Amino acid sequence: MTVTPADIQLAAYRIAGHLRRTPVLRVSPTLTFKLELLQHVGSFKPRGAFNRLLVAKEQGALTGQGIVTASGGNAGLAGAYAARELGVPARIFVPTTAPAAKVARLRTLDADVVQVGNEYAEAYEAAVAEAGKSGALLLHAYDQPEVVAGQGTIGLELLEDLDFDTVLVAVGGGGLIGGIATALGDRAQVIGIEPELAPTLNKTLAAGELVDVQVGGVAADSLGARRFGALAFEAVQANNVKSVLVTEDSIVAARNELWREYQLAVEHGAAVTYAALQTGAYQPATGERVVAVICGANTDLSTIG
């Protein structure tokens, strides 16, 4: 199933009353941050979660059984928040490696948290089994049409707020970049930024097909999807999206600088776009107007600095 710009426009109308319109921060004449870390529960993920749940509610598929999802942290937070706001229960499967800060936050949202496996993929298998057994609605972290369309609403906001040439987007499973690329189409270049130790899009583009990728590193809790989403792959191919890799050290340094220079406390996965600019992994042309999406804030603050 293809996600279209019309789907994203419908998602924007549907979720408008449930989401914050996040601001932009103009850093220089040619660089702007999209501050999606200021979204509810600290990441862009509620956009897709609300769209998925609201569509299901319209169709009568959101029942008292609530929702089930798997997550490295942020998708679970989004699902738990959306479920609580819509009055249904949420069971969230997370790997045992999920950051303690994210697990603790999940519990404050009244979610039933189940820790299983060492990677997102293992938590996802458990979530699928639970949804089949209980009849709860399965919310995928990134590879459902409603989720991709919801994330794409960021692209619509950028088009309304700014003039720009290029958007740098952190890449995990691909829901965010797939949605933004679809929303923007040929109106801007979209570049995926990934850690060298979690190069899921990079290796998928090189193979020309969906492949399983070994993932790890400091940003694996949010960018550690082993397999790129099918919907997002279709979108990045259709819109000529490219992948740029950044090192572990550059991610850590960029995260520290975002705090030191801009007072933005972000998780490692959210720092990759700035890391690409700081290291020259992505080098804008003279006068090129770049937007760096800063996508998540759920982190242990004691590790910044």
KATA-V731819 format. One line per field, one symbol per residue. phi: phi as a letter, one per 20 degrees, with the letter a starting at -180 (. if undefined). psi: psi as a letter, one per 20 degrees, with the letter a starting at -180 (. if undefined). burial: + if it has 16 or more other C-alpha atoms within 10 Angstrom, else -. A space follows every 10 residues. Layout:
BEGIN
phi->???
psi->???
burial->???
END
This chain:
BEGIN
phi->.eedgfffff ffffegfdde efedceebgd cceeeffefg lmafgfgfff ffffffffem eedffmccbc afqfffgfff fffffemcfc ddecffefgg fffffgffem eedcebmdcg gfffgfffff fffenffede fbdcgfffff fffgffffff ebdbdbcecf cceoffffff fffeleeaed dedcfgebef fgfffffmbf cecfcanfdf fdddffcfff ffffffffdl fddcdcefff ffffffffff ecldecfgff efffgfffen gddffgnfed ddfddacebe ffeep
psi->pqprhhhhgg ggggihiiqq oqrqoohrhj pppomiijrq kkrihhghgg gghhghghij ioaiibqprq qifghggggg gggghjkqrp pppqqiipph hhgghghijk qopppprirg hghgghgggg ghghjqppoq hilqghgggg hihggggghh hrprhqpppq peiigghggg hghhcjiqpp pppqqhjmlg gghgghhjrp qpppqaahjh hhkkphpqqg ghggghghjl prppqqrghh ggghghhhgg hjkooqrghi ihghhhghij hpoqrpipop popoiqjnro hijp.
burial->--+++-+++- ++--+----- -+++------ ++++++++++ ++++++++++ +++++----- ++--++++++ ++++++++++ ++++-+--++ +++++++++- -++-++--+- +-+++++-++ ++++-+++-+ +---++++++ ++++++++++ ++++++++-- ---+++++++ ++++++++++ +++++--+++ ++++++++++ +++++----+ +-+-++-+++ ++++++++++ ++++++--+- +-++++++-+ ++++++++-- ---+++++++ ++++++++-- ++------++ +++++++++- ---+-
END
